[in-house]
Amino acid sequence: MYGLIGKMKAVEGQGEALLALMAGNIGPMPGCLSYIVARDPADPDAIWITEVWVDRDHHAASLGLAGVQALIARARPLIAGFGERFETEPAGGLGMLPEPGV
Amino acid sequence: MYGLIGKMKAVEGQGEALLALMAGNIGPMPGCLSYIVARDPADPDAIWITEVWVDRDHHAASLGLAGVQALIARARPLIAGFGERFETEPAGGLGMLPEPGV
């Protein structure tokens, strides 16, 4: 499996708007086992996104999905930059969607 | 919701053992909506754990569960320390377990 942990910085004052946009518009994506959008209590203009994918290719392919591209276009004006970013290899745990027949 | 993103450092050479122990022994816990254990491809002796809980209290209470205490006792000799640690407030996304009647 392929995982990502990343911090997204919003334009000043737009943290909640970015959070709502991202958290409210995440639908099922081929190979996506977990995609969690969270507030950063230490920074009102930062959000954390933690992801688990069947593999790197499915993550890369998701960026070409029409829905994802539309969401990125809507989010771009709210994004000031990116903070920490860690790639991981999820090995197990709770709460991942069953691996769909990808 | 309450979330945690944390890096755990294993004793040198014990990264895979710690990963297997943690990933292989995570069972349902009251209020736990997601608990994912992952390898750090950049560091063979580090693992990442990302968690989502109904609230902070449920996370705190989990540390008192017999199964969790037993797992911590087994893991302690393999743990050299902790790296990055971020508290979050998950707001939405995919793959979280349905909120059990907690």
Backbone of each chain as ProteinMPNN parsed JSONL, in Angstrom:
{"seq_chain_A": "MYGLIGKMKAVEGQGEALLALMAGNIGPMPGCLSYIVARDPADPDAIWITEVWVDRDHHAASLGLAGVQALIARARPLIAGFGERFETEPAGGLGMLPEPGV", "coords_chain_A": {"N_chain_A": [[0.849, -1.197, 0.0], [0.281, 2.343, -0.411], [0.964, 5.384, 1.163], [0.197, 8.72, 2.256], [1.061, 11.533, 4.176], [0.243, 14.729, 4.783], [0.628, 18.29, 5.086], [-1.345, 21.089, 4.482], [-1.246, 24.453, 3.668], [-3.383, 27.14, 4.16], [-4.48, 30.12, 2.523], [-4.207, 33.085, 4.412], [-6.667, 33.181, 6.896], [-8.356, 31.527, 5.556], [-8.5, 28.924, 6.346], [-10.638, 27.376, 7.467], [-12.426, 27.426, 5.346], [-11.002, 26.077, 3.374], [-10.703, 23.612, 4.616], [-13.41, 22.795, 4.828], [-14.092, 22.641, 2.146], [-12.359, 20.615, 1.196], [-12.877, 18.451, 2.978], [-15.534, 18.09, 2.55], [-15.921, 17.265, -0.011], [-14.867, 14.863, -0.766], [-15.057, 11.991, -2.475], [-15.613, 8.47, -3.196], [-12.751, 6.97, -4.635], [-11.036, 5.148, -7.133], [-9.071, 2.65, -5.75], [-8.519, 4.009, -3.438], [-8.156, 3.79, -0.06], [-8.301, 5.086, 2.283], [-8.917, 8.41, 3.257], [-8.399, 11.164, 4.878], [-9.353, 14.245, 6.159], [-8.259, 16.876, 8.11], [-8.401, 19.34, 10.689], [-5.856, 21.57, 11.894], [-5.211, 22.002, 15.097], [-3.298, 23.643, 16.103], [-2.832, 25.548, 14.277], [-4.783, 27.717, 12.646], [-4.885, 28.097, 9.956], [-4.078, 25.823, 8.647], [-4.322, 22.541, 7.292], [-4.491, 18.986, 7.652], [-3.907, 16.166, 5.665], [-4.39, 12.794, 5.431], [-3.649, 9.874, 3.756], [-4.439, 6.688, 2.275], [-3.604, 4.393, -0.182], [-4.159, 1.803, -2.592], [-1.905, 1.435, -4.147], [0.949, 3.317, -5.378], [0.459, 3.989, -8.013], [-2.316, 4.11, -8.246], [-2.829, 6.289, -6.684], [-1.539, 8.297, -8.176], [-3.066, 8.148, -10.511], [-5.464, 9.09, -9.608], [-5.256, 11.801, -9.576], [-5.899, 12.558, -12.036], [-8.569, 12.285, -12.29], [-11.752, 13.571, -13.132], [-13.399, 14.69, -11.146], [-11.565, 15.109, -9.084], [-9.781, 16.87, -10.248], [-11.476, 19.032, -10.588], [-11.995, 19.669, -7.951], [-9.454, 20.374, -7.059], [-9.069, 22.645, -8.606], [-10.969, 24.329, -7.5], [-9.973, 24.504, -4.951], [-7.453, 25.627, -5.22], [-7.239, 28.557, -5.162], [-7.428, 28.973, -2.457], [-5.259, 27.928, -1.301], [-2.15, 28.417, 0.147], [0.253, 27.182, 0.347], [2.411, 24.347, 1.075], [3.098, 22.2, 3.809], [4.739, 19.999, 6.022], [5.431, 16.807, 4.542], [5.007, 13.471, 4.153], [5.806, 10.362, 2.82], [4.419, 7.129, 3.057], [4.284, 3.581, 3.836], [1.603, 1.971, 4.313], [0.739, -0.712, 6.502], [-1.124, -2.018, 7.923], [-3.995, -2.131, 10.145], [-6.815, -0.321, 11.441], [-9.928, 0.628, 9.974], [-9.523, 1.056, 7.283], [-10.874, 1.132, 4.024], [-12.292, -1.789, 2.523], [-10.165, -3.458, 0.207], [-11.025, -2.519, -2.89], [-12.137, -4.239, -5.875], [-9.769, -3.615, -7.778]], "CA_chain_A": [[0.0, 0.0, 0.0], [0.996, 3.625, -0.511], [0.322, 6.359, 2.026], [0.699, 10.085, 2.308], [0.698, 12.404, 5.297], [0.666, 16.038, 4.304], [0.027, 19.499, 5.647], [-1.665, 22.079, 3.445], [-1.41, 25.765, 4.283], [-4.391, 27.958, 3.486], [-4.328, 31.582, 2.515], [-4.595, 33.551, 5.748], [-8.099, 33.334, 7.163], [-9.159, 30.619, 4.726], [-8.322, 27.545, 6.801], [-11.925, 26.68, 7.584], [-13.012, 27.283, 3.998], [-10.267, 25.0, 2.699], [-11.078, 22.375, 5.308], [-14.783, 22.422, 4.441], [-14.072, 22.258, 0.729], [-11.688, 19.312, 1.039], [-13.573, 17.4, 3.745], [-16.907, 17.916, 2.077], [-16.018, 16.878, -1.425], [-14.077, 13.656, -1.035], [-15.891, 10.82, -2.775], [-14.831, 7.257, -3.466], [-11.81, 7.014, -5.757], [-10.459, 3.816, -7.341], [-7.824, 2.344, -5.04], [-8.362, 4.829, -2.234], [-8.614, 3.021, 1.101], [-8.54, 6.022, 3.383], [-8.567, 9.795, 2.884], [-8.95, 11.884, 6.033], [-9.034, 15.669, 6.163], [-8.352, 17.289, 9.508], [-7.966, 20.675, 11.121], [-4.673, 21.589, 12.75], [-5.597, 22.864, 16.213], [-2.217, 24.58, 16.423], [-2.706, 26.548, 13.202], [-6.118, 27.812, 12.032], [-4.793, 28.134, 8.486], [-3.425, 24.617, 8.13], [-5.085, 21.295, 7.388], [-3.722, 17.763, 7.446], [-4.584, 15.134, 4.874], [-3.708, 11.501, 5.515], [-4.206, 9.049, 2.689], [-3.927, 5.324, 2.024], [-3.986, 3.932, -1.511], [-3.746, 0.431, -2.894], [-0.508, 1.581, -4.559], [1.317, 4.664, -5.847], [-0.151, 4.255, -9.319], [-3.712, 4.523, -8.081], [-2.815, 7.673, -6.207], [-1.208, 9.162, -9.318], [-4.2, 8.163, -11.446], [-6.583, 9.855, -9.033], [-5.067, 13.232, -9.852], [-6.468, 12.81, -13.357], [-10.026, 12.148, -12.254], [-12.427, 14.862, -13.367], [-13.85, 15.232, -9.858], [-10.406, 15.572, -8.316], [-9.269, 18.087, -10.904], [-12.417, 20.126, -10.307], [-11.794, 20.042, -6.551], [-8.17, 21.078, -6.979], [-9.257, 23.985, -9.184], [-11.721, 25.13, -6.507], [-9.168, 24.7, -3.74], [-6.196, 26.333, -5.487], [-7.183, 29.946, -4.672], [-7.417, 28.985, -0.985], [-4.02, 27.284, -0.849], [-0.966, 29.292, 0.143], [1.449, 26.368, 0.228], [2.38, 23.023, 1.687], [4.078, 22.024, 4.894], [5.334, 18.668, 6.077], [4.891, 15.807, 3.621], [5.682, 12.195, 4.388], [5.283, 9.188, 2.127], [4.485, 5.958, 3.947], [3.803, 2.3, 3.286], [0.687, 1.378, 5.296], [0.894, -2.171, 6.63], [-2.284, -2.631, 8.561], [-4.652, -1.274, 11.121], [-8.278, -0.272, 11.463], [-10.608, 1.74, 9.322], [-9.311, 1.217, 5.841], [-11.922, 0.522, 3.22], [-11.841, -3.054, 1.92], [-9.552, -3.197, -1.095], [-11.991, -2.789, -3.969], [-11.586, -4.999, -6.991], [-9.195, -2.563, -8.644]], "C_chain_A": [[0.883, 1.244, 0.0], [0.25, 4.648, 0.334], [0.968, 7.732, 1.935], [0.193, 10.777, 3.561], [1.158, 13.795, 4.889], [-0.086, 17.186, 4.955], [-0.166, 20.514, 4.521], [-1.894, 23.411, 4.152], [-2.407, 26.582, 3.464], [-3.923, 29.411, 3.448], [-4.851, 32.087, 3.854], [-6.105, 33.772, 5.867], [-8.98, 32.36, 6.408], [-9.051, 29.157, 5.165], [-9.625, 26.774, 6.87], [-12.57, 26.461, 6.224], [-12.329, 26.143, 3.258], [-10.623, 23.641, 3.304], [-12.451, 21.891, 4.842], [-14.825, 21.941, 2.998], [-13.489, 20.858, 0.566], [-12.48, 18.207, 1.742], [-14.947, 17.096, 3.164], [-17.036, 17.386, 0.663], [-15.188, 15.652, -1.779], [-15.027, 12.489, -1.261], [-14.994, 9.622, -3.032], [-13.95, 7.435, -4.711], [-11.188, 5.638, -5.897], [-9.14, 3.646, -6.587], [-7.59, 3.148, -3.785], [-8.976, 4.098, -1.033], [-8.89, 3.896, 2.309], [-8.093, 7.412, 2.925], [-9.21, 10.666, 3.947], [-8.43, 13.321, 6.05], [-9.256, 16.19, 7.581], [-7.852, 18.71, 9.711], [-6.665, 20.521, 11.902], [-4.983, 22.543, 13.909], [-4.526, 23.908, 16.561], [-2.103, 25.692, 15.38], [-4.023, 26.631, 12.437], [-6.075, 27.832, 10.497], [-4.025, 26.955, 7.928], [-4.381, 23.444, 8.246], [-4.133, 20.131, 7.115], [-4.554, 16.794, 6.606], [-3.758, 13.856, 4.973], [-4.426, 10.548, 4.562], [-3.607, 7.654, 2.694], [-4.494, 4.882, 0.686], [-3.516, 2.498, -1.714], [-2.284, 0.439, -3.317], [-0.281, 3.004, -5.097], [0.603, 5.004, -7.158], [-1.604, 4.73, -9.181], [-3.784, 5.95, -7.536], [-2.568, 8.615, -7.376], [-2.402, 9.277, -10.269], [-5.338, 9.026, -10.918], [-6.488, 11.325, -9.387], [-5.626, 13.599, -11.228], [-7.976, 12.681, -13.39], [-10.695, 13.525, -12.377], [-12.842, 15.506, -12.041], [-12.704, 15.792, -9.036], [-9.849, 16.855, -8.93], [-10.189, 19.277, -10.62], [-12.223, 20.611, -8.872], [-10.495, 20.824, -6.389], [-8.319, 22.5, -7.519], [-9.995, 24.893, -8.194], [-10.847, 25.454, -5.291], [-7.963, 25.616, -3.978], [-6.177, 27.775, -4.961], [-7.097, 30.054, -3.141], [-6.089, 28.473, -0.425], [-2.84, 28.24, -0.965], [0.3, 28.465, -0.023], [1.283, 25.04, 0.927], [3.441, 22.947, 2.772], [4.665, 20.634, 4.837], [4.654, 17.724, 5.091], [5.693, 14.518, 3.794], [5.012, 11.11, 3.555], [5.416, 7.992, 3.066], [4.085, 4.706, 3.167], [2.906, 1.648, 4.35], [0.772, -0.154, 5.288], [-0.317, -2.827, 7.28], [-2.93, -1.655, 9.528], [-6.15, -1.365, 11.005], [-8.781, 0.829, 10.55], [-10.262, 1.968, 7.878], [-10.446, 0.513, 5.108], [-11.411, -0.813, 2.686], [-11.263, -2.764, 0.544], [-10.54, -3.541, -2.204], [-11.32, -3.595, -5.076], [-10.997, -4.029, -7.995], [-8.546, -3.15, -9.887]], "O_chain_A": [[2.059, 1.2, 0.359], [-0.971, 4.764, 0.229], [2.139, 7.867, 1.58], [-0.964, 10.619, 3.951], [2.35, 14.01, 4.672], [-1.256, 17.073, 5.32], [0.736, 20.758, 3.72], [-2.65, 23.485, 5.12], [-2.288, 26.698, 2.245], [-3.087, 29.846, 4.241], [-5.838, 31.563, 4.371], [-6.721, 34.455, 5.049], [-10.198, 32.352, 6.582], [-9.465, 28.256, 4.436], [-9.71, 25.645, 6.387], [-13.189, 25.425, 5.984], [-12.985, 25.339, 2.596], [-10.817, 22.657, 2.591], [-12.625, 20.72, 4.504], [-15.5, 20.965, 2.67], [-14.065, 20.017, -0.125], [-12.722, 17.149, 1.161], [-15.452, 15.979, 3.278], [-18.137, 17.094, 0.198], [-14.85, 15.431, -2.942], [-15.719, 12.055, -0.341], [-13.77, 9.744, -3.08], [-14.388, 7.995, -5.715], [-10.843, 5.015, -4.894], [-8.205, 4.424, -6.778], [-6.561, 2.986, -3.129], [-10.177, 3.826, -1.01], [-9.61, 3.511, 3.23], [-7.046, 7.573, 2.298], [-10.421, 10.885, 3.928], [-7.227, 13.568, 5.965], [-10.311, 15.97, 8.176], [-6.988, 19.198, 8.982], [-6.406, 19.475, 12.497], [-5.014, 23.758, 13.718], [-4.803, 24.912, 17.217], [-1.368, 26.66, 15.575], [-4.352, 25.728, 11.667], [-7.087, 27.615, 9.831], [-3.398, 27.054, 6.874], [-5.162, 23.365, 9.195], [-3.115, 20.279, 6.44], [-5.755, 16.635, 6.824], [-2.573, 13.843, 4.639], [-5.652, 10.44, 4.572], [-2.449, 7.452, 3.058], [-5.697, 4.979, 0.443], [-2.573, 2.049, -1.064], [-1.508, -0.426, -2.911], [-1.225, 3.782, -5.243], [0.198, 6.144, -7.385], [-2.054, 5.624, -9.897], [-4.683, 6.716, -7.884], [-3.281, 9.602, -7.555], [-2.71, 10.36, -10.768], [-6.087, 9.621, -11.693], [-7.501, 12.017, -9.489], [-5.804, 14.773, -11.551], [-8.597, 12.943, -14.42], [-10.241, 14.506, -11.789], [-12.662, 16.707, -11.838], [-12.847, 16.818, -8.371], [-9.496, 17.798, -8.222], [-9.718, 20.399, -10.434], [-12.279, 21.811, -8.603], [-10.447, 21.819, -5.666], [-7.763, 23.445, -6.957], [-9.68, 26.076, -8.071], [-10.961, 26.521, -4.688], [-7.505, 26.297, -3.061], [-5.181, 28.181, -4.363], [-6.737, 31.102, -2.605], [-5.831, 28.572, 0.775], [-2.569, 28.796, -2.03], [1.318, 28.983, -0.484], [0.183, 24.651, 1.319], [4.517, 23.538, 2.673], [5.041, 20.14, 3.773], [3.454, 17.831, 4.838], [6.909, 14.497, 3.601], [3.79, 10.962, 3.584], [6.409, 7.863, 3.782], [3.623, 4.764, 2.028], [3.381, 0.874, 5.181], [0.861, -0.792, 4.239], [-0.504, -4.04, 7.193], [-2.481, -0.522, 9.704], [-6.691, -2.362, 10.529], [-8.117, 1.852, 10.38], [-10.666, 2.975, 7.296], [-10.911, -0.551, 5.515], [-10.217, -0.953, 2.424], [-11.792, -1.938, -0.199], [-10.852, -4.711, -2.428], [-10.095, -3.624, -5.191], [-11.66, -3.659, -8.963], [-8.019, -2.409, -10.716]]}, "seq_chain_B": "MYGLIGKMKAVEGQGEALLALMAGNIGPMPGCLSYIVARDPADPDAIWITEVWVDRDHHAASLGLAGVQALIARARPLIAGFGERFETEPAGGLGMLPEPGV", "coords_chain_B": {"N_chain_B": [[-13.978, 15.283, 16.371], [-10.949, 13.563, 17.225], [-7.569, 13.469, 16.375], [-4.426, 11.839, 15.68], [-1.125, 12.049, 14.507], [1.762, 10.356, 14.268], [5.259, 9.607, 14.628], [7.158, 6.762, 15.242], [10.132, 5.625, 16.582], [12.149, 2.859, 16.061], [14.244, 0.591, 17.888], [17.507, 0.19, 16.615], [17.451, -1.714, 13.683], [15.125, -2.987, 14.325], [12.841, -2.149, 13.105], [11.046, -3.453, 11.293], [10.103, -5.483, 12.929], [8.813, -4.035, 14.924], [6.885, -2.766, 13.388], [5.387, -4.98, 12.441], [4.447, -6.007, 14.848], [2.844, -3.872, 15.813], [1.079, -3.368, 13.632], [-0.121, -5.785, 13.385], [-1.571, -6.285, 15.606], [-3.692, -4.656, 16.16], [-6.812, -4.188, 17.296], [-10.426, -3.675, 17.279], [-11.327, -0.765, 19.068], [-13.078, 1.016, 21.573], [-14.545, 3.873, 20.254], [-12.602, 4.323, 18.385], [-11.938, 5.303, 15.201], [-10.232, 5.131, 13.127], [-7.1, 3.645, 12.615], [-4.01, 3.468, 11.626], [-1.125, 1.785, 10.676], [2.078, 2.279, 9.485], [4.908, 1.782, 7.399], [7.995, 3.614, 7.167], [9.309, 4.593, 4.305], [11.62, 6.013, 4.029], [13.121, 5.539, 6.22], [14.201, 2.724, 7.698], [13.924, 2.06, 10.325], [11.742, 3.332, 11.383], [8.298, 3.96, 12.094], [5.017, 5.021, 11.108], [2.107, 6.163, 12.697], [-1.229, 6.782, 12.256], [-4.12, 8.144, 13.558], [-7.651, 8.214, 14.286], [-10.095, 9.327, 16.441], [-13.221, 9.245, 18.213], [-13.27, 11.215, 20.13], [-10.998, 13.064, 22.269], [-11.103, 11.968, 24.817], [-11.833, 9.302, 24.423], [-9.582, 8.355, 23.169], [-7.692, 8.654, 25.224], [-8.795, 6.91, 27.105], [-8.4, 4.513, 25.839], [-5.803, 3.839, 26.301], [-5.836, 2.596, 28.641], [-6.897, 0.151, 28.229], [-6.803, -3.366, 28.559], [-5.777, -4.931, 26.454], [-4.409, -3.026, 24.96], [-2.515, -2.128, 26.77], [-1.074, -4.452, 27.069], [-0.031, -4.716, 24.535], [1.55, -2.437, 24.366], [3.439, -3.067, 26.305], [4.707, -5.21, 25.093], [5.745, -3.919, 22.903], [7.449, -1.993, 23.907], [10.25, -2.726, 24.395], [11.187, -2.602, 21.82], [11.105, -0.046, 21.022], [12.77, 2.924, 20.401], [12.351, 5.58, 20.551], [10.493, 8.645, 19.883], [9.307, 10.441, 17.062], [8.227, 13.034, 14.943], [5.122, 14.476, 16.001], [1.803, 15.094, 15.711], [-1.177, 16.619, 16.661], [-4.534, 16.424, 15.601], [-7.7, 17.574, 14.246], [-9.879, 15.675, 12.917], [-12.107, 16.101, 10.188], [-13.529, 15.035, 8.175], [-13.948, 12.768, 5.358], [-12.77, 9.752, 3.806], [-13.154, 6.323, 4.62], [-13.191, 6.122, 7.374], [-14.257, 4.307, 10.217], [-17.717, 3.671, 10.852], [-19.201, 5.823, 13.274], [-19.302, 4.203, 16.211], [-21.898, 3.287, 18.566], [-21.036, 4.979, 21.011]], "CA_chain_B": [[-13.104, 14.096, 16.377], [-9.569, 13.784, 17.673], [-6.646, 12.685, 15.559], [-3.004, 11.874, 15.966], [-0.17, 11.61, 13.485], [2.99, 10.244, 15.029], [6.33, 8.741, 14.159], [7.761, 5.973, 16.311], [11.46, 5.157, 16.166], [12.469, 1.54, 16.622], [15.642, 0.259, 18.166], [18.127, -0.099, 15.314], [17.249, -3.058, 13.144], [13.861, -3.577, 14.791], [11.71, -1.455, 12.48], [10.057, -4.404, 10.761], [9.494, -6.193, 14.065], [7.856, -3.108, 15.557], [5.771, -2.588, 12.439], [4.563, -6.196, 12.44], [3.774, -6.08, 16.152], [1.782, -2.865, 15.899], [0.069, -3.533, 12.568], [-0.776, -7.08, 13.502], [-2.284, -6.478, 16.866], [-4.649, -3.581, 16.4], [-8.202, -4.628, 17.204], [-11.382, -2.599, 17.524], [-11.269, -0.091, 20.359], [-14.209, 1.946, 21.665], [-14.309, 5.251, 19.813], [-11.525, 4.405, 17.398], [-12.534, 5.311, 13.854], [-9.176, 4.789, 12.171], [-5.785, 3.446, 13.276], [-3.244, 2.92, 10.51], [0.296, 1.634, 10.981], [2.749, 2.296, 8.184], [6.373, 1.8, 7.297], [8.55, 4.849, 6.613], [10.26, 4.134, 3.287], [12.878, 6.765, 4.123], [13.837, 5.149, 7.443], [13.77, 1.356, 8.001], [13.66, 1.909, 11.761], [10.687, 4.249, 11.828], [6.946, 3.679, 11.626], [4.064, 6.101, 11.285], [0.771, 5.743, 13.136], [-2.229, 7.848, 12.118], [-5.282, 7.704, 14.326], [-8.832, 9.073, 14.417], [-10.945, 8.886, 17.546], [-14.449, 10.031, 18.354], [-12.823, 12.401, 20.874], [-9.747, 12.888, 23.02], [-11.316, 11.091, 25.974], [-11.8, 7.892, 24.012], [-8.183, 7.995, 22.93], [-7.054, 8.496, 26.54], [-9.323, 5.692, 27.747], [-7.87, 3.315, 25.165], [-4.486, 3.507, 26.843], [-6.067, 1.768, 29.821], [-7.446, -1.159, 27.854], [-5.839, -4.452, 28.833], [-5.104, -5.32, 25.213], [-3.474, -1.972, 24.547], [-1.385, -2.152, 27.713], [-0.255, -5.64, 26.757], [0.698, -4.425, 23.295], [2.592, -1.465, 24.7], [4.491, -3.781, 27.044], [5.459, -6.0, 24.105], [6.43, -3.028, 21.957], [8.4, -1.082, 24.569], [11.672, -3.051, 24.162], [11.542, -2.353, 20.414], [10.95, 1.389, 20.754], [13.919, 3.749, 20.815], [11.921, 6.951, 20.813], [9.383, 9.147, 19.072], [9.666, 11.576, 16.2], [7.169, 14.028, 14.797], [3.829, 14.143, 16.597], [0.862, 16.174, 15.434], [-2.578, 16.401, 17.024], [-5.408, 17.014, 14.581], [-9.156, 17.454, 14.455], [-10.458, 15.181, 11.667], [-13.388, 16.755, 9.857], [-14.29, 14.255, 7.2], [-13.124, 12.022, 4.414], [-13.152, 8.396, 3.431], [-12.484, 5.191, 5.258], [-13.314, 6.02, 8.826], [-15.306, 3.392, 10.647], [-18.899, 4.407, 11.311], [-19.089, 6.103, 14.712], [-20.066, 3.221, 16.992], [-22.705, 3.874, 19.65], [-20.071, 5.002, 22.135]], "C_chain_B": [[-11.703, 14.537, 16.78], [-8.651, 12.896, 16.867], [-5.205, 12.838, 16.0], [-2.221, 11.379, 14.765], [1.163, 11.527, 14.207], [3.989, 9.272, 14.434], [6.958, 8.055, 15.364], [9.089, 5.435, 15.806], [11.746, 3.823, 16.861], [13.938, 1.487, 17.001], [16.26, -0.173, 16.843], [17.943, -1.552, 14.893], [15.92, -3.689, 13.495], [12.632, -2.926, 14.153], [10.638, -2.409, 11.991], [9.373, -5.161, 11.901], [8.461, -5.305, 14.745], [6.636, -2.899, 14.67], [4.815, -3.782, 12.496], [3.78, -6.326, 13.747], [2.596, -5.117, 16.206], [0.682, -3.119, 14.868], [-0.741, -4.811, 12.768], [-1.623, -7.27, 14.728], [-3.273, -5.374, 17.198], [-6.06, -4.129, 16.211], [-9.129, -3.456, 17.452], [-11.245, -2.047, 18.936], [-12.408, 0.914, 20.424], [-13.827, 3.355, 21.22], [-13.212, 5.417, 18.796], [-12.106, 4.279, 15.995], [-11.52, 4.976, 12.78], [-7.866, 4.659, 12.949], [-4.913, 2.735, 12.26], [-1.752, 2.946, 10.845], [1.038, 1.498, 9.658], [4.263, 2.33, 8.336], [6.79, 3.188, 6.796], [9.611, 4.441, 5.596], [11.615, 4.851, 3.36], [13.71, 6.34, 5.34], [13.372, 3.759, 7.881], [13.462, 1.135, 9.485], [12.637, 2.912, 12.27], [9.336, 3.769, 11.306], [6.071, 4.891, 11.905], [2.735, 5.515, 11.751], [-0.163, 6.945, 13.011], [-3.535, 7.333, 12.714], [-6.415, 8.721, 14.225], [-9.71, 8.459, 15.5], [-12.195, 9.764, 17.604], [-14.123, 11.333, 19.096], [-11.561, 12.065, 21.671], [-9.931, 11.9, 24.174], [-11.259, 9.614, 25.589], [-10.375, 7.445, 23.715], [-7.502, 7.738, 24.279], [-7.496, 7.195, 27.212], [-8.717, 4.439, 27.12], [-6.552, 2.874, 25.769], [-4.609, 2.644, 28.105], [-6.633, 0.396, 29.496], [-6.379, -2.251, 28.038], [-5.063, -4.824, 27.571], [-4.08, -4.307, 24.766], [-2.26, -1.965, 25.477], [-0.471, -3.339, 27.433], [0.578, -5.395, 25.507], [1.835, -3.442, 23.56], [3.756, -2.15, 25.417], [5.35, -4.597, 26.085], [6.289, -5.098, 23.193], [7.572, -2.244, 22.616], [9.867, -1.453, 24.318], [12.129, -2.75, 22.737], [11.563, -0.86, 20.087], [12.151, 2.163, 21.292], [13.475, 5.165, 21.137], [10.791, 7.346, 19.885], [9.855, 10.34, 18.257], [8.52, 12.56, 16.162], [5.859, 13.541, 15.425], [2.889, 15.338, 16.388], [-0.535, 15.769, 15.91], [-3.44, 17.071, 15.958], [-6.864, 16.921, 15.03], [-9.766, 16.995, 13.135], [-11.862, 15.753, 11.434], [-14.193, 15.95, 8.853], [-13.349, 13.49, 6.287], [-13.672, 10.637, 4.17], [-12.488, 7.396, 4.374], [-12.53, 5.161, 6.765], [-14.466, 5.065, 9.16], [-16.526, 4.222, 11.044], [-18.802, 4.626, 12.813], [-19.954, 5.123, 15.491], [-20.875, 3.935, 18.063], [-21.851, 3.935, 20.889], [-20.708, 5.617, 23.377]], "O_chain_B": [[-11.337, 15.709, 16.687], [-8.92, 11.707, 16.692], [-4.822, 13.836, 16.61], [-2.607, 10.418, 14.1], [1.648, 12.539, 14.713], [3.628, 8.264, 13.825], [7.25, 8.692, 16.376], [9.158, 4.854, 14.723], [11.602, 3.688, 18.076], [14.759, 2.249, 16.49], [15.603, -0.831, 16.037], [18.238, -2.482, 15.643], [15.605, -4.786, 13.034], [11.509, -3.132, 14.615], [9.452, -2.198, 12.246], [8.177, -5.443, 11.825], [7.373, -5.76, 15.099], [5.502, -2.86, 15.147], [3.598, -3.616, 12.585], [2.608, -6.704, 13.751], [1.49, -5.494, 16.593], [-0.504, -3.088, 15.197], [-1.901, -4.897, 12.366], [-2.307, -8.281, 14.88], [-3.645, -5.177, 18.355], [-6.452, -4.49, 15.102], [-8.676, -2.364, 17.796], [-11.064, -2.805, 19.889], [-12.682, 1.597, 19.438], [-12.892, 3.951, 21.755], [-12.915, 6.538, 18.38], [-12.699, 3.256, 15.652], [-11.879, 4.589, 11.668], [-7.57, 5.467, 13.829], [-5.057, 1.53, 12.053], [-1.199, 3.973, 11.237], [0.661, 0.689, 8.809], [4.797, 2.86, 9.311], [6.033, 3.853, 6.089], [10.693, 3.993, 5.976], [12.617, 4.371, 2.83], [14.868, 6.737, 5.471], [12.258, 3.622, 8.387], [12.822, 0.151, 9.856], [12.659, 3.297, 13.439], [9.247, 3.234, 10.201], [6.342, 5.68, 12.81], [2.297, 4.482, 11.245], [0.089, 7.999, 13.595], [-3.987, 6.23, 12.406], [-6.181, 9.923, 14.096], [-10.024, 7.269, 15.488], [-12.205, 10.887, 17.099], [-14.621, 12.404, 18.749], [-11.13, 10.913, 21.724], [-9.042, 11.102, 24.473], [-10.714, 8.786, 26.32], [-10.005, 6.301, 23.978], [-6.82, 6.728, 24.454], [-6.689, 6.478, 27.805], [-8.544, 3.424, 27.794], [-6.216, 1.69, 25.756], [-3.638, 2.048, 28.571], [-6.827, -0.428, 30.389], [-5.209, -2.059, 27.707], [-3.847, -5.009, 27.611], [-3.017, -4.663, 24.258], [-1.123, -1.815, 25.028], [0.75, -3.239, 27.547], [1.735, -5.808, 25.423], [2.94, -3.598, 23.042], [4.919, -1.842, 25.158], [6.569, -4.67, 26.241], [7.385, -5.462, 22.767], [8.544, -1.879, 21.954], [10.668, -0.558, 24.046], [13.329, -2.654, 22.477], [11.988, -0.462, 19.003], [12.498, 2.07, 22.469], [14.133, 5.871, 21.9], [10.207, 6.512, 19.194], [10.685, 11.134, 18.699], [7.917, 12.885, 17.184], [5.536, 12.354, 15.384], [3.167, 16.449, 16.841], [-1.009, 14.681, 15.584], [-3.113, 18.155, 15.474], [-7.201, 16.289, 16.031], [-10.136, 17.829, 12.31], [-12.674, 15.867, 12.352], [-15.397, 16.157, 8.701], [-12.127, 13.553, 6.424], [-14.868, 10.381, 4.307], [-11.38, 7.625, 4.858], [-11.961, 4.259, 7.38], [-15.491, 5.027, 8.48], [-16.384, 5.349, 11.518], [-18.375, 3.736, 13.548], [-21.182, 5.194, 15.445], [-20.563, 5.069, 18.426], [-21.923, 3.046, 21.738], [-20.057, 5.722, 24.417]]}, "name": "protein", "num_of_chains": 2, "seq": "MYGLIGKMKAVEGQGEALLALMAGNIGPMPGCLSYIVARDPADPDAIWITEVWVDRDHHAASLGLAGVQALIARARPLIAGFGERFETEPAGGLGMLPEPGVMYGLIGKMKAVEGQGEALLALMAGNIGPMPGCLSYIVARDPADPDAIWITEVWVDRDHHAASLGLAGVQALIARARPLIAGFGERFETEPAGGLGMLPEPGV"}
